[in-house]
């Protein structure tokens, strides 16, 4: 394919084809929201799509409450179904926990851990965009290109002597001015994309039009479509040659079916494609292609010209800048909103943590939370009862931001009130579970562990509601675990919880923590895990409690080797002296 940087048309057969090859067969559109992360859209364009926190998933979610491979979408003859893949925290569809595969439809809401996914539409009203991998037939296609940089050519005053040329230039400038004025409004990107197509339809009169934008992963995704009256909204098929010329070579492209010319050949190819001609131009910002605009004319209606191509290329340049600015504005507004909410949430949350641990006879306590972001979803507390025993609590609230902080505050108030009434740990969990079930939606839950400690005898009575197992490092050697006796709070009303008991001997160390510690990942995506935590603490168990916690932090940082922590880390320590 020859290239022209002067705006002149050049006719040649297509050259060799190079990747990338896209096949966009979107059926469902997913809008994905994870606290602290940008809102993303994912168009389901393959028969099976996995979701989870492992980077190998089709939909990689930065959410440490998820399992590595959490759920899957599968295409069936009846449509897509959602399946939970045995995840630890489950999958919710429209507020109900699912077991067997469940059919998906537009308007459904999926909740995976802290992530909310809205099935917003059946993508593009059933119209598919397919970018053919096959080679264009040189016997039927003429390809003309124009540089996206030069685009609309403005002749010098000496060149403008013909009345027709003057009229052409005046019309082009009027169209550009009209479109520029229309783009002054600040509306969401999807609406702006539709407005751009509307203007292009008004001036270039295509039969079908498509605007595609690159998503966060760099893939081209349909953003807006338009069809002229009486045109069937069938699948739009794009030539790979055209897509590469626009996105890789950064050229505007005109394709004309030469079989429409009787002097060249028969109309067999027309019957195959039904397209007289098509034009496409890149949406170019600072030499980066953020998308493309594609227009086509159907058989018997019109044929695009090189002048149409130059006009489209110029309009695309204007539209690209507007779309990019809107994207930046949306990102900035979303960031400000998140930061404001985080600041308010942190103001609430920092009041929940104990200022200092209580002073206990022959025992010492220590607690610390390190948030992955500004606000932690973790919570810990100490409460001394009238009889001198102390409740030690660690919880992990699903979610971040203000909502998680308010839920944590509610749990703290209720816990302290019921602990003051001397409820045992298992009854505390049962009451708190019913409270969370009543006051939150089904996608909100809390992992919770409470240990009731008697400093006089060293006895510990505990209840674990779906939380990580507590660890008791024995001074005499070995260790014991405080396993879960029930599900997280907030999932199932009316649940009963069991309890366990043990006794701390002098020198024994109780370690309570959240999964941000054991699930910290290294560059190989291996998790720190329970065994590493036990061995690390065993090596520093005789140190002051602040030193033990510091050693855990240092060990996690060394293990992560620069990989960011995606979840909060809380450690609470109790040693009997």
Secondary structure, DSSP 8 states (H G I E B T S, - for coil): ----SSS----B------S---EE---EEEEEEETTS--EEEEE-SSEEEEESSTTSSEE---TTS-SS-EEEEEETTEEEEEE-S-SS-EEETTEE--S-EE--TT-EEEETTEEEEEEEEGGGG--EEEE-S---TTTEEEEEEETTT-S----TTT---HHHHHHHHHHHHHHHHHHHHTTS---HHHHHHHHHHHHHHHH--SEEEEEEE-TTS-EEEEEEEE-TT-----EEEEHHHHHHHHTS-EEEEEEEGGGSTTT--SHHHHHH-EEEEEEEEEEETTEEEEEEEEEEETTT----HHHHHHHHHHHHHHHHHHHHHHHHHHHHHHHHHHHHHHHHHHHHTTTS-SS---BTTEEEEEEEE-SSSS-SEEEEEEE-TTS-EEEEEEEESS-HHHHHHHHHHHHHHHHHHHHTT--HHHHHHHHHHHHHHHS-TT--EEEEEEEE-TTT-EEEEEEES---EEEE-TTS-EEEE---B--BTSSTT-----EEEE--TT-EEEEE-HHHHT-B-TT--B-HHHHHHHHHHHHTTS-HHHHHHHHHHHHHHHHTT----S-EEEEEEEE-
